Amino acid sequence: MNRQGSKAWFERAERAIAGGVNSPARSFAAVGGNPPVVIERGEGAWLIDVDGNKYIDYLAAFGPLVLGHSHPAVTAAIAAAIDQGPLTGAPHPDEIRLAEELCDAIKGLDQVRLTTTGTEAVMSAIRLARAYTGRNKLIKFEGAYHGHSDAVLVRAGSGASTVGTADSAGVPVGVTQDVISLPFNDLERLEDTLRQHGHEVAAVLTEPIVGNMGIVSPAPGYLEGMARLTREAGALLIFDEVITAFRFHYGSAGDMLGVIPDLYALGKIIGGGLPAGAYGGRRDVMAAVAPSGPMFQAGTLAGNPLSSAAGLATLGVLKQTNPYPRMDRLANDLASAILQLAHQYGEAITLNRAGSGFTVFFGGQAVSDYTSAQQADKTRFAEFHRLMLDQGVYLAPSRFEAWFVSAIHDVDLIQQTVEAVDRAFAEMTSR
Ligand SMILES: Cc1ncc(COP(=O)(O)O)c(C=O)c1O
């Protein structure tokens, strides 16, 4: 596969952009260090690079593109919104419609505030929990990525752990002193910690199904226990559903799993591929947000008309077509085939799947938290990633990310992918 064009573009990128990428997760540093592929456009389930090579897309732009690229309903909604002027700086109907739709769809979401990114949504939810409880400490979980605000870059996952900056430089010690990072899926540790520090804890923050140390589901009873312990401590439970909301069904993962948090952070799918985030939850807690209350948070681009239109169109298609059972089935077929091929070739893998998202960990150990996720074989994943890319399958360039099956994938694409996995495992095990 000729990727001379990507190479040339990336040389330019490295001169003009820090590290050549506008988000570290896009770099190929963790998969052998080749220049990343420079993508010219997305079409349905495909990514097309600047050299004209085509890739079946399982990245889904790290989650938002649940309908694939350029869904006609979404592009039409964006075009119509542009015609009305992309930004006004005043309240407008689509942001109100989007807020109403989110509140209707998600149990426990009485009110929201729209933001521009998931980072802001999480950051603001934490500030709100601190304002509401009058406490400072935050409990989060090792290897979980919640955006790039200071407090959540303590033992963080996703791109941060991929590029070795799980504890980012530049985060003041004062901030880290108020953050307690615990292993996920260990209720006893949470209980001990809350027994000791509960009276100082403003919030416990987690993804209900973790997407950023690879997919890791909560052990049975873990989230219920977390909710109970958090409530008993007088702290707020925040679910970061930036990835998970509208990924598994039309609503949140929390309500799918039967655990409703005090606050949610949302993003990705709710913006239909345009910049968007939101935080919200209990009405009495949201009353603390300015201008009603004393917790300040704002945004020139928040509730952006284009993002609101794209989000509404995406949610509209999801609601109308309910692609979730089909996405689930396709992901299950693909995951089962990968497991079967791994068995056939003697390649030790663990596959963690939640609905249409899954992660293939090389090495074979069970993965239930960050420590076990880190044991996944980096070199083996890098080789697999390269072999898949060279066959036209685009996976996230990190062993800590997910494959996302989208509404646009079909049986043929899954079959092509299975054949590529077959050839990749054959090559990896032939030496
Ligand atoms: C769970 C989770 N929370 C928050 C964020 C931050 O969102 P954004 O990249 O839109 O700032 C991400 C991004 O990957 C995420 O996966």
The ligand as an SDF file (V2000), in Angstrom:
LIG
                    3D

 16 16  0  0  0  0  0  0  0  0999 V2000
  -14.9040    8.7890   28.6400 C   0  0  0  0  0  0  0  0  0  0  0  0
  -14.4090   10.0810   28.0880 C   0  0  0  0  0  0  0  0  0  0  0  0
  -14.6010   11.2120   28.7790 N   0  0  0  0  0  0  0  0  0  0  0  0
  -14.2020   12.4120   28.3240 C   0  0  0  0  0  0  0  0  0  0  0  0
  -13.5490   12.5210   27.1260 C   0  0  0  0  0  0  0  0  0  0  0  0
  -13.1160   13.8630   26.6220 C   0  0  0  0  0  0  0  0  0  0  0  0
  -13.9230   14.2520   25.5560 O   0  0  0  0  0  0  0  0  0  0  0  0
  -13.3660   15.3060   24.4570 P   0  0  0  0  0  0  0  0  0  0  0  0
  -12.2610   14.5990   23.7390 O   0  0  0  0  0  0  0  0  0  0  0  0
  -14.5620   15.6180   23.6180 O   0  0  0  0  0  0  0  0  0  0  0  0
  -12.8760   16.4890   25.2080 O   0  0  0  0  0  0  0  0  0  0  0  0
  -13.3050   11.3730   26.3650 C   0  0  0  0  0  0  0  0  0  0  0  0
  -12.5880   11.4620   25.0890 C   0  0  0  0  0  0  0  0  0  0  0  0
  -12.1340   10.5120   24.5280 O   0  0  0  0  0  0  0  0  0  0  0  0
  -13.7420   10.1350   26.8600 C   0  0  0  0  0  0  0  0  0  0  0  0
  -13.5440    9.0140   26.1780 O   0  0  0  0  0  0  0  0  0  0  0  0
  1  2  1  0
  2  3  1  0
  2 15  2  0
  3  4  2  0
  4  5  1  0
  5  6  1  0
  5 12  2  0
  6  7  1  0
  7  8  1  0
  8  9  2  0
  8 10  1  0
  8 11  1  0
 12 13  1  0
 12 15  1  0
 13 14  2  0
 15 16  1  0
M  END
$$$$
